[in-house]
Amino acid sequence: MIWFYTRDQQSLTLETRYDNDTSEYVAVVVNANGQPETKRFTTLDEFRAWLLSFENDLMSEQWTSDGPPHFLADGWPHRTPRR
């Protein structure tokens, strides 16, 4: 899934997916200057905790959602992932 956020004239994106090859949850943030940052998590709990913290940071920095998330055809688990 990809989420879009805006603040003033800036934008950033957050892409979340599951890497079936490595069995990891992946978050790719493309920040306002266009630089991507990839974070990988081995468990759903770690991934979920990071997402909540990231969302809280966005809110405290005055970022707002720019529409609904976009669903990607790939990036979904092919088998039951680790929790």
C-alpha positions in Angstrom: 0.0 0.0 0.0 1.1 3.6 -0.6 0.0 6.5 1.5 0.5 10.1 0.5 1.0 13.0 2.9 1.4 16.8 2.5 2.5 19.7 4.6 2.6 23.2 3.1 4.1 22.7 -0.4 5.9 19.5 0.6 4.9 15.9 0.1 6.1 12.5 1.3 5.0 8.9 0.7 5.0 5.7 2.7 4.9 2.4 1.0 4.3 -0.8 3.0 4.7 -4.3 1.7 5.9 -7.8 2.6 9.1 -9.2 1.1 8.3 -12.8 0.4 12.0 -13.6 -0.5 13.3 -12.5 2.9 10.1 -12.9 5.0 10.3 -9.3 6.2 7.8 -6.4 6.5 9.1 -3.4 4.5 8.4 0.3 4.8 9.8 2.7 2.3 9.5 6.4 3.1 10.2 8.9 0.4 10.7 12.2 2.3 10.1 15.7 1.1 13.5 16.0 -0.5 12.9 12.9 -2.6 15.3 10.6 -0.7 14.0 7.1 0.0 14.6 5.4 3.3 13.9 1.7 3.6 13.2 -0.1 6.9 12.8 -3.8 7.4 11.2 -5.7 10.2 11.2 -9.4 11.0 8.0 -9.5 13.0 4.5 -8.0 12.6 4.7 -6.6 16.1 7.9 -4.6 15.3 6.4 -3.4 12.1 3.2 -2.3 13.7 5.0 -0.5 16.5 7.1 1.4 14.0 4.1 2.3 11.9 2.3 3.7 15.0 5.3 5.8 16.0 5.7 7.0 12.4 2.1 8.1 12.2 2.4 9.9 15.6 5.5 11.7 14.3 3.7 12.8 11.1 0.8 14.2 13.2 3.1 16.1 15.5 5.0 17.5 12.5 1.7 18.7 11.0 1.6 16.3 8.0 -1.8 15.4 6.7 -3.1 12.5 4.6 -3.6 13.4 1.0 -6.4 10.9 0.1 -6.9 7.2 0.7 -4.1 4.7 0.4 -3.4 3.1 -3.0 -3.3 -0.7 -3.0 -0.5 -2.4 -4.9 -0.9 -5.7 -6.7 2.3 -7.1 -5.3 3.8 -6.9 -1.8 1.3 -9.3 -0.1 2.5 -12.5 1.7 2.4 -15.7 -0.3 2.3 -17.7 2.9 1.5 -17.0 6.6 4.2 -14.5 7.8 5.9 -14.6 11.2 4.2 -12.7 14.0 
